[in-house]
Amino acid sequence: MKRPGRYGPGAAVAGVPLGLALFGPFLVGEPAIRAASFTLGPGHLLGTDFVGRDVLDQVLLGGRPVVLVALAATALAYLVAVPVGLISALTHRRWLEELLMRPLDVLLAVPSLLMLLLVAAAFPPGAAGLTLLVAFVSVPDAARIVRAAAAEAASRPAVEALRMQGETWWRLAVGYVGRSILRTLAADAGIRLTGVLYLVATAAFLGIGVAPDAADWAVMVDRNRTGLFVQPWAVVVPALLIVALTTGGNLLVDAATELRTTPGRGRRA
């Protein structure tokens, strides 16, 4: 029988930041008059930030950009990486595989942070540009994971039998090989989302694609770190929310893959 309780820890951990990202902006009232920076006092439950804004309001507003950019960038990276990996693994044309994978190997050799800085100028500022930028940086590694998993599945006798029967490339790639690598992709998705969140936060720290005073958890951590020992909530709360989001996401993926791989689980008795 199914064991939905296994999703409980991951859902509980990730539910808080996801809930704030989805519903937080609706809970923010009228903009308050700015107070002194890095203060704790009446009217400001979590104090004020580096420019005197209410930290609680910034926390409620700052989750949606981080979550939406991270999820969109992860999905976009797989949207490119999966076809590239499948084509590379299933093609019998060596030149096509070299054409697809060698440029990605070159990009993979460049540290992600350095690549982030190098290509930042080519993308427009704003959330859309940041999404494209992070997805572009994430594609090479994701494509290699897909290609490695697909190559193993493509070498099975069943694939050769389907080829001999004249099955179309689409049926081979999607109907058999694609389904065979779903567990690998699911396991990689949790790690990939963590890496994407790191890149989104790094871009925010560097001021790439995000305004320096934006209501964004990653920006809050960076801009308020100078007052950490005076008013720690402006840094600690958004940092904990980012950690909870990545940790909860990994727990959910671990639970899903465990249910699929453990005999007798994930099926009706």
HELIX and SHEET records of a PDB file:
HELIX    1   1 PRO A    4  TYR A    7  5                                   4    
HELIX    2   2 GLY A    8  PHE A   23  1                                  16    
HELIX    3   3 GLY A   24  LEU A   27  5                                   4    
HELIX    4   4 VAL A   55  LEU A   90  1                                  36    
HELIX    5   5 ARG A   94  ALA A  109  1                                  16    
HELIX    6   6 SER A  112  VAL A  119  1                                   8    
HELIX    7   7 ALA A  120  ALA A  122  5                                   3    
HELIX    8   8 ALA A  127  ALA A  154  1                                  28    
HELIX    9   9 PRO A  157  MET A  164  1                                   8    
HELIX   10  10 TRP A  169  TRP A  170  1                                   2    
HELIX   11  11 ARG A  171  GLY A  178  3                                   8    
HELIX   12  12 ARG A  179  SER A  180  1                                   2    
HELIX   13  13 LEU A  182  PHE A  205  1                                  24    
HELIX   14  14 TRP A  217  ARG A  223  1                                   7    
HELIX   15  15 ARG A  225  GLY A  227  5                                   3    
HELIX   16  16 TRP A  233  THR A  261  1                                  29    
END                                                                             
